[in-house]
Amino acid sequence: MKRKPVTVRTRFALACGAVFLLLGTLVLAGVYVVVWRSLEPRSGLGNPRYVVGNGEWGPEQLWRDHPTYRVAVDRAATVREIYQQDTLKNVRNVGALIVLLGAAGAVGAGWRAANRALDPVRKVTETAGRVAQSHDFTERIAYQGSDEEVKRFADTFDTMLGRLAKAFDGQRRFVANASHELRTPLTINRTLVDVAVRRPDATEDVKRLGESLLIVNARHERLIDGLLALAEGERAILNRQPFDLTDVVEHALDQVSGQAEETAVTIHRLLDPAPTAGDPVLLERLVQNLVENGIRHNHEQGELWVNTRQRADRIELVVANTGLPVPAYEIETIFQPFRRLHGDRLRSDRGSGLGLSIVRVVAEAHGGTVTARPREEGGLTVTVELPLERL
């Protein structure tokens, strides 16, 4: 089991308690030594003299001639020793208790101080988390405080977000504008080739050439549509609306039914309610790409299974198909743009190589995930998980 890391706040609080405990222990030790030295008997204070009878006797004479003096001296020494031990014990115990209570107070004070000091960092973390989930680079921390390290850190993070927003917006605009600009001449080319092929005086060579050009033109159109969908999927999903993903899946399956019949692929549906929220158009493109990918990378008289189900806090869309075996080490590469399996990069009937890339981008934009695993019998199983939304 992985240990939970100790937070900076906890380390700072413990460090405050440790410093107070160390200093308090040193102070207590000094006080203890001073009290102990103060209670020690001292010499040189003068010897007591007693008058007995007509003469003055010194203590040595009294020691020999008065036995009660020894008893008094011993009792005084015992009382002094008990007083010394009790005093030092009280200094030690009470002082240790005060030091421990002070250390606990220092830990609490350090915790509160760390909370105040790390509050801007917490705001930075929350903002970064929201940006990572929503892809909305317009959000800022906007920390209002004194001009010190934390404010400079927050301002630097805001500046980085601004530059990222500018870079991502520029990239999306470039892809969208380039795709739109390329779509117009392709549409014109398709129209001109179609007219030339349908002319009564068109020869067989012209018709065959025209059909080949139409296939290439269609492939380029799919490529441009994929680039547009990729750019659209990377945009933040701000306007989410609730709907049932099962309705979208049924609509997508109805659209590809003709393609499935041409390749004799049997589609098995097991569709349970799957309520979620997001952009229905983008999620329809996600489902369509998965289904078309399952049909396109299948063999004749193959099978395709489409399943939707609801979990505790997620919904799942599972698309599995028969086909050629997929090596496990190539699973991650199929989600990269323009990557194809089995070396079919030049085959125009196998798509543009953007299908699963669009699936991953759209799923992540909706707060979901996409995983794939090879089937032992051949083919692939792709699972899309999206957040559950009660309708």
C-alpha positions in Angstrom: 0.0 0.0 0.0 1.4 3.4 -1.0 2.1 5.7 1.8 0.3 9.1 1.7 3.0 11.8 1.4 3.4 14.3 4.2 2.1 17.8 3.1 4.2 21.0 3.4 1.7 22.3 5.9 2.3 19.3 8.2 6.1 19.5 7.8 6.0 23.2 8.7 3.8 22.7 11.8 6.0 19.8 13.0 9.1 21.9 12.4 7.7 24.7 14.6 6.9 22.2 17.3 10.4 20.6 17.1 12.1 24.0 17.3 10.0 25.0 20.3 10.7 21.6 22.0 14.4 21.9 21.5 14.6 25.5 22.8 12.3 24.7 25.7 14.4 21.7 26.6 17.6 23.8 26.6 15.9 26.5 28.8 14.5 23.9 31.2 18.0 22.3 31.5 19.5 25.7 32.3 16.9 26.5 34.9 17.4 23.1 36.4 21.1 23.6 36.7 20.7 27.1 38.3 18.2 25.8 40.9 20.3 22.8 41.7 23.4 25.0 42.3 21.4 27.4 44.4 20.2 24.6 46.7 23.7 23.1 47.3 25.2 23.8 50.7 28.0 26.4 50.7 31.1 26.6 52.8 32.7 29.7 54.2 29.6 31.1 55.9 31.3 31.0 59.3 31.2 28.4 62.1 28.5 28.7 64.7 29.8 29.4 68.3 27.9 28.5 71.4 28.4 29.6 75.0 28.2 26.9 77.6 28.7 27.7 81.2 31.4 30.4 81.8 33.3 29.8 78.6 32.8 29.8 74.8 32.9 26.4 73.1 33.5 25.9 69.5 31.5 23.4 67.3 34.2 20.7 67.6 34.0 20.8 71.3 30.2 20.7 71.0 30.4 17.8 68.7 32.3 15.8 71.3 30.5 17.0 74.4 26.8 17.4 73.1 25.4 14.3 71.3 22.1 16.1 70.5 24.0 18.4 68.1 24.7 15.5 65.8 21.1 14.5 65.7 20.2 18.1 64.8 22.8 18.3 62.1 21.7 15.1 60.5 18.0 16.1 60.6 18.8 19.5 59.1 20.8 17.7 56.3 17.9 15.3 55.7 15.4 18.1 55.5 17.6 20.1 53.1 18.1 17.0 50.9 14.3 16.3 50.8 13.6 20.0 50.0 16.3 20.0 47.3 14.9 16.8 45.7 11.3 18.0 45.8 12.3 21.4 44.3 14.3 19.9 41.5 11.5 17.3 40.8 8.9 20.1 40.6 11.2 22.1 38.3 11.7 19.1 36.1 8.1 17.9 35.9 6.4 21.2 35.7 8.9 22.5 33.3 8.6 19.4 31.0 4.9 19.8 31.0 5.1 23.4 30.1 7.6 22.6 27.3 5.3 19.9 25.9 2.2 22.1 26.0 4.2 24.9 24.4 5.4 22.5 21.7 1.8 21.4 21.0 0.8 25.1 20.8 3.7 25.8 18.4 2.4 22.9 16.2 -1.0 24.5 16.1 0.3 28.0 15.5 2.6 26.6 12.8 -0.4 24.9 11.1 -2.4 28.1 11.1 0.6 30.1 9.9 1.2 27.6 7.1 -2.5 27.8 6.1 -2.2 31.5 5.7 1.1 31.3 3.9 0.0 28.6 1.6 -3.4 29.9 0.8 -2.2 31.5 -2.5 -0.5 28.2 -3.4 -3.8 26.4 -2.8 -5.6 28.8 -5.1 -2.9 28.2 -7.7 -3.5 24.4 -7.4 -7.3 24.7 -7.6 -7.0 27.0 -10.6 -4.6 24.6 -12.3 -7.0 21.7 -11.6 -10.0 23.5 -13.1 -8.0 24.5 -16.2 -6.8 20.9 -16.6 -10.4 19.7 -16.4 -12.1 22.3 -18.6 -9.3 23.5 -20.9 -10.5 27.0 -20.1 -7.3 29.1 -20.2 -9.2 32.3 -19.6 -9.3 31.7 -15.8 -6.8 33.6 -13.6 -5.8 33.5 -10.0 -5.7 37.3 -9.7 -4.1 37.3 -6.2 -4.5 40.5 -4.3 -1.8 40.9 -1.7 1.6 42.5 -0.8 4.3 42.4 -3.4 6.3 39.4 -2.1 7.2 35.9 -3.3 3.7 34.4 -3.2 2.2 37.2 -5.3 5.0 37.0 -7.8 4.5 33.3 -8.0 0.7 33.8 -8.6 1.3 36.5 -11.2 3.8 34.3 -13.0 1.3 31.5 -13.2 -1.4 34.0 -14.6 1.1 35.1 -17.2 1.8 31.5 -18.2 -2.0 30.8 -18.5 -2.3 33.8 -20.8 0.5 32.7 -23.0 -1.0 29.1 -23.1 -4.4 30.5 -24.0 -2.9 32.6 -26.8 -0.9 29.6 -28.2 -3.9 27.2 -28.0 -6.3 29.6 -29.6 -3.8 30.3 -32.4 -3.3 26.6 -33.0 -7.1 25.9 -33.1 -7.7 28.9 -35.4 -5.0 27.8 -37.8 -6.3 24.2 -38.0 -9.9 25.4 -38.4 -9.0 28.1 -41.0 -6.7 25.7 -43.0 -9.4 23.0 -43.0 -12.1 25.4 -44.2 -9.8 26.8 -46.9 -8.9 23.3 -48.1 -12.5 22.1 -48.1 -13.6 24.5 -50.8 -11.2 23.4 -53.6 -11.8 19.8 -52.8 -15.5 20.3 -53.2 -14.9 22.0 -56.6 -12.6 19.1 -57.6 -15.2 16.5 -56.7 -17.8 18.4 -58.7 -15.6 18.7 -61.8 -14.5 15.1 -61.7 -18.1 13.9 -61.2 -19.3 16.0 -64.2 -16.4 14.7 -66.4 -17.1 11.1 -65.5 -20.8 11.5 -66.3 -20.3 13.0 -69.7 -21.8 10.8 -72.5 -18.5 10.9 -74.5 -16.3 9.9 -71.5 -14.1 7.0 -72.3 -13.5 4.0 -70.0 -10.0 5.3 -69.2 -11.5 8.7 -68.2 -14.1 7.0 -66.0 -11.6 4.8 -64.2 -9.3 7.8 -63.7 -12.3 9.8 -62.4 -13.3 7.1 -60.0 -9.7 6.9 -58.6 -9.7 10.7 -58.2 -13.0 10.7 -56.4 -11.7 8.1 -53.9 -8.6 10.2 -53.3 -10.8 13.3 -53.0 -13.1 11.6 -50.5 -10.1 10.5 -48.4 -8.8 14.1 -48.3 -12.3 15.3 -47.3 -12.4 12.8 -44.4 -8.9 14.0 -43.4 -10.1 17.6 -43.3 -13.3 16.7 -41.4 -11.1 14.8 -38.9 -8.8 17.8 -38.4 -11.9 20.0 -37.8 -13.3 17.5 -35.3 -9.9 17.3 -33.6 -9.7 21.1 -33.3 -13.3 21.2 -32.1 -12.7 18.5 -29.5 -9.8 20.3 -27.9 -12.0 23.3 -27.2 -13.4 23.6 -23.7 -16.9 22.2 -23.2 -18.5 25.1 -21.4 -22.2 24.5 -22.3 -23.0 21.1 -21.1 -26.5 19.7 -21.5 -27.8 16.4 -20.1 -28.9 13.6 -22.4 -28.8 9.9 -22.7 -25.8 8.5 -24.5 -27.8 5.5 -25.6 -29.9 7.7 -27.9 -26.7 8.9 -29.6 -25.4 5.4 -29.9 -28.6 4.1 -31.5 -28.5 7.0 -34.0 -24.9 6.3 -34.9 -25.6 2.6 -35.4 -28.5 3.4 -37.7 -26.2 5.6 -39.8 -23.6 2.9 -40.3 -26.0 0.0 -40.9 -25.5 0.2 -44.7 -21.8 0.1 -44.3 -22.1 -2.9 -42.1 -24.3 -4.7 -44.6 -21.8 -4.1 -47.4 -19.0 -5.8 -45.4 -21.4 -8.4 -43.9 -20.5 -7.3 -40.3 -23.1 -8.3 -37.7 -23.8 -5.7 -35.1 -24.8 -6.8 -31.6 -26.5 -4.1 -29.4 -26.8 -4.2 -25.7 -27.8 -0.7 -24.8 -28.8 0.3 -21.2 -29.6 3.8 -20.1 -26.4 5.9 -19.8 -27.2 9.5 -18.7 -24.4 12.0 -19.1 -23.9 15.7 -19.9 -21.8 17.5 -22.6 -21.9 18.3 -26.3 -24.2 15.8 -28.1 -22.6 16.6 -31.5 -19.1 15.9 -30.3 -20.1 12.7 -28.5 -22.0 11.6 -31.6 -18.7 12.0 -33.5 -17.0 10.0 -30.8 -19.5 7.1 -31.1 -19.5 7.3 -34.9 -15.7 7.0 -35.0 -15.6 4.0 -32.7 -18.3 2.2 -34.7 -16.9 3.0 -38.1 -13.4 2.0 -36.8 -14.9 -1.4 -35.6 -16.4 -2.0 -39.0 -13.5 -0.7 -41.1 -10.9 -2.7 -39.3 -12.9 -5.9 -39.3 -13.0 -8.9 -41.7 -15.9 -10.0 -43.9 -18.7 -11.6 -41.9 -17.2 -10.3 -38.7 -18.9 -9.1 -35.6 -19.2 -5.9 -33.7 -20.5 -5.5 -30.2 -21.7 -2.2 -28.8 -22.6 -1.9 -25.1 -23.7 1.0 -22.9 -24.0 0.6 -19.1 -24.2 2.6 -16.0 -21.7 2.3 -13.0 -21.7 4.0 -9.6 -20.6 7.4 -10.8 -19.7 6.7 -14.4 -21.2 5.5 -17.6 -19.4 3.2 -20.0 -19.5 2.7 -23.8 -17.8 -0.5 -24.9 -17.2 -1.2 -28.6 -15.5 -4.5 -29.5 -14.9 -6.0 -32.9 -13.4 -9.0 -34.5 -10.4 -8.6 -36.8 -6.7 -9.0 -37.1 -4.7 -9.6 -33.8 -3.5 -6.3 -32.3 -0.2 -6.4 -30.4 -0.4 -5.1 -26.9 2.6 -2.8 -27.3 0.8 -1.0 -30.1 -2.3 -0.1 -28.1 -1.1 3.4 -27.1 0.1 4.3 -30.6 -3.4 3.9 -32.1 -4.6 7.0 -30.2 -1.9 9.1 -31.8 -2.8 11.2 -34.9 -2.1 9.6 -38.3 -1.0 6.3 -36.8 -2.4 3.1 -38.3 -2.0 -0.6 -37.5 -0.7 -3.4 -39.8 1.1 -0.9 -42.1 -2.0 0.3 -43.9 -0.9 3.9 -44.1 -1.5 4.2 -47.8 -4.9 2.5 -48.0 -7.5 5.2 -48.4 -10.3 2.9 -47.4 -8.9 2.6 -43.9 -9.6 6.2 -42.9 -7.4 9.2 -42.2 -5.8 7.9 -39.0 -7.5 10.5 -36.8 -10.5 8.4 -35.7 -9.3 7.2 -32.3 -7.3 10.5 -31.7 -10.6 12.3 -32.0 -12.2 9.8 -29.6 -9.6 10.5 -26.9 -9.7 14.3 -27.3 -13.5 14.4 -27.1 -13.6 12.0 -24.1 -11.0 14.0 -22.2 -12.8 17.3 -23.0 -15.9 15.8 -21.3 -13.9 14.7 -18.2 -13.8 11.1 -19.4 -11.2 8.5 -20.3 -10.5 6.0 -23.1 -8.8 2.6 -22.8 -8.2 -0.2 -25.3 -7.2 -3.8 -25.0 -6.6 -6.5 -27.7 -9.0 -9.4 -27.9 -7.5 -12.9 -27.7 -9.6 -13.9 -30.8 -8.4 -10.8 -32.7 -9.7 -7.3 -32.9 -10.0 -4.7 -30.3 -12.1 -3.7 -27.3 -12.4 0.1 -26.7 -14.0 1.4 -23.4 -15.0 5.0 -23.0 -15.9 6.2 -19.5 -17.8 9.5 -19.0 -19.2 11.2 -15.9 -22.7 10.2 -14.8 -25.4 12.8 -15.0 -28.8 12.2 -13.4 -31.6 13.2 -15.8 
